[in-house]
Amino acid sequence: MFKIKEFDHNYIPEAADLFVKSYAEQRQNFSLIPEKDGLYEFVNSKLSDLSNNPGVVAFDGDRLIGYMIETRTSDDFMGERTAFSLGLYSHSSVEVDKAKIYQNMYAKLAEKWVDKGYYSHIFNFWAQDNVLSYQFFRLGFGMTHFELMRSLSKPKGSCPGISIRKIDSMRSIKKLLDEEMDFYHRSPLFWFIEKDDDFENEVEGDFIAAFIDDEPAGFIHFKINDAETQLLADKKTARIAGAYVTSRFRRRGLGTALLRKAVEWAEEKGLKRLYVEGESANIEGGNFWMKHFTPVVYTVRRCVDKRI
């Protein structure tokens, strides 16, 4: 039977090696995950930076078979004091008895978090990992975000009567951005975003908008070598950093037309894949991304009853 111990910097080499093996297995399951040179050194460095944070390891005799460590905390994330274990490299285990290993590691780490007053807990993990998908669900977690990828195959469909062009200032689509802000605040998203009225700033990355009779109807925003989860950022990956279609023009193929333009843009840049991150409670947007992309990372959250 395995034992749970406190995380210690002496365990970092074994933990980093465990994650590197897991990363290779995930790439076999989903080939669009970028290959990472120097992955062991990257994870070793990250875990070294985190080694003083609360964390646990699982041992089977003298062999490290799992680890889980806090990456950061926030005293006001979505209105709650929250502890995070994010980045994918912040936890891993062997496949044998993975469910029990994770159950016991989380039980110990959750105890540490609650003792410090952190009642909201957030993790992310590989979407292809069915064991962890069920275990986090069983432990009381619900999805908040997903990260997805797709190849540069062109989506089918057409949207006649639209003009798609690159823009250099967000001022031309201010009306769309205001509508998007309101959309995020409504049910079932209830997602708080601070409004930015500085539309004169130059756009970071490339920004393409669709117009119908000179009226802005949708937009899509690209960045290269950028991702919510750092390990998924890659020089051959384009991130869709933002996208929106006004409600009056939905279900007419406009979103697909913008996505096709994104694929063409990525091809011109010599890229290999598209990446997007979104909120799981965004019904319309999420359904669109799930139709055209494949999930690669899920982010989940649990809120513990403060009355304990």
DABELNOR-V102340 format. One record per backbone hydrogen bond with DSSP energy under -1.0 kcal/mol. NH is the residue of the N-H (numbers start at 1). CO is the residue of the C=O. E is the energy in kcal/mol with one decimal. If there is no record, write none. Layout:
{{NH & CO & E} {NH & CO & E}}
This chain:
{{3 & 59 & -2.7} {5 & 57 & -2.8} {7 & 55 & -2.2} {11 & 8 & -2.5} {12 & 9 & -1.4} {15 & 11 & -2.3} {16 & 12 & -3.1} {17 & 13 & -2.0} {18 & 14 & -2.1} {19 & 15 & -2.1} {20 & 16 & -2.3} {21 & 17 & -1.9} {22 & 18 & -1.8} {23 & 19 & -2.9} {24 & 20 & -2.0} {25 & 21 & -1.8} {26 & 22 & -2.2} {27 & 23 & -2.0} {28 & 24 & -1.4} {29 & 25 & -1.5} {30 & 26 & -2.1} {33 & 30 & -1.7} {42 & 38 & -2.1} {43 & 39 & -2.7} {44 & 40 & -2.8} {45 & 41 & -2.3} {46 & 42 & -2.4} {47 & 43 & -2.9} {48 & 44 & -1.9} {49 & 45 & -2.0} {50 & 46 & -1.2} {53 & 50 & -2.7} {56 & 68 & -3.0} {57 & 5 & -2.3} {58 & 66 & -3.0} {59 & 3 & -2.8} {60 & 63 & -2.9} {63 & 60 & -1.7} {65 & 58 & -2.9} {66 & 58 & -1.2} {67 & 92 & -2.4} {68 & 56 & -2.4} {69 & 90 & -2.2} {70 & 54 & -2.6} {71 & 84 & -2.8} {74 & 82 & -2.7} {77 & 80 & -2.9} {80 & 77 & -1.5} {82 & 74 & -3.1} {83 & 120 & -2.7} {84 & 72 & -2.7} {85 & 122 & -2.6} {89 & 87 & -1.8} {91 & 88 & -1.1} {92 & 67 & -1.9} {94 & 65 & -2.3} {98 & 95 & -1.7} {101 & 97 & -2.4} {102 & 98 & -2.7} {103 & 99 & -2.3} {104 & 100 & -2.3} {105 & 101 & -2.4} {106 & 102 & -2.7} {107 & 103 & -2.0} {108 & 104 & -1.7} {109 & 105 & -2.5} {110 & 106 & -3.5} {111 & 107 & -1.4} {112 & 108 & -1.6} {113 & 109 & -2.3} {114 & 110 & -2.8} {115 & 111 & -2.0} {117 & 114 & -1.6} {118 & 113 & -2.7} {120 & 81 & -1.6} {121 & 302 & -2.8} {122 & 83 & -2.2} {123 & 300 & -2.0} {124 & 85 & -1.1} {125 & 298 & -2.1} {127 & 296 & -2.2} {129 & 126 & -1.5} {130 & 128 & -1.4} {133 & 129 & -2.1} {134 & 130 & -1.9} {135 & 131 & -2.4} {136 & 132 & -2.8} {137 & 133 & -1.4} {138 & 134 & -3.0} {139 & 135 & -2.1} {140 & 137 & -1.4} {141 & 136 & -2.6} {142 & 301 & -2.5} {144 & 299 & -3.0} {145 & 299 & -1.4} {146 & 278 & -2.3} {147 & 297 & -2.8} {148 & 276 & -3.1} {149 & 294 & -2.3} {150 & 274 & -1.9} {163 & 211 & -2.5} {165 & 209 & -2.3} {167 & 207 & -2.8} {173 & 170 & -1.5} {174 & 171 & -1.5} {177 & 173 & -2.2} {178 & 174 & -2.4} {179 & 175 & -1.9} {180 & 176 & -2.6} {181 & 177 & -2.0} {182 & 178 & -1.8} {183 & 179 & -2.3} {184 & 180 & -2.1} {185 & 181 & -1.1} {190 & 186 & -2.2} {191 & 184 & -2.9} {199 & 197 & -1.6} {206 & 222 & -1.6} {208 & 220 & -2.8} {209 & 165 & -2.6} {210 & 218 & -3.1} {211 & 163 & -3.0} {212 & 215 & -2.6} {215 & 212 & -1.7} {217 & 210 & -3.3} {218 & 210 & -1.3} {219 & 244 & -2.4} {220 & 208 & -2.7} {221 & 242 & -2.8} {222 & 206 & -3.2} {223 & 239 & -2.0} {225 & 237 & -2.2} {232 & 229 & -2.2} {233 & 230 & -1.5} {237 & 234 & -2.0} {238 & 273 & -2.1} {239 & 223 & -4.0} {240 & 275 & -3.2} {241 & 221 & -1.9} {241 & 239 & -1.2} {244 & 219 & -1.9} {246 & 217 & -2.5} {249 & 246 & -1.8} {250 & 247 & -1.0} {257 & 253 & -2.0} {258 & 254 & -2.2} {259 & 255 & -2.3} {260 & 256 & -2.6} {261 & 257 & -1.8} {262 & 258 & -1.9} {263 & 259 & -2.2} {264 & 260 & -2.3} {265 & 261 & -2.5} {266 & 262 & -2.4} {267 & 263 & -2.4} {268 & 264 & -2.2} {269 & 265 & -1.3} {270 & 267 & -1.4} {271 & 266 & -2.5} {272 & 236 & -3.1} {273 & 236 & -1.5} {274 & 150 & -2.4} {275 & 238 & -2.7} {276 & 148 & -2.2} {278 & 146 & -2.5} {280 & 144 & -2.1} {282 & 279 & -1.7} {283 & 281 & -1.4} {286 & 282 & -2.9} {287 & 283 & -2.4} {288 & 284 & -1.7} {289 & 285 & -2.5} {290 & 286 & -2.7} {291 & 287 & -1.4} {292 & 288 & -1.5} {293 & 289 & -2.5} {294 & 149 & -2.9} {296 & 147 & -3.5} {297 & 147 & -1.9} {298 & 125 & -2.5} {299 & 145 & -2.6} {300 & 123 & -2.8} {301 & 142 & -2.8} {302 & 121 & -2.3} {304 & 119 & -3.7} {308 & 305 & -1.5}}
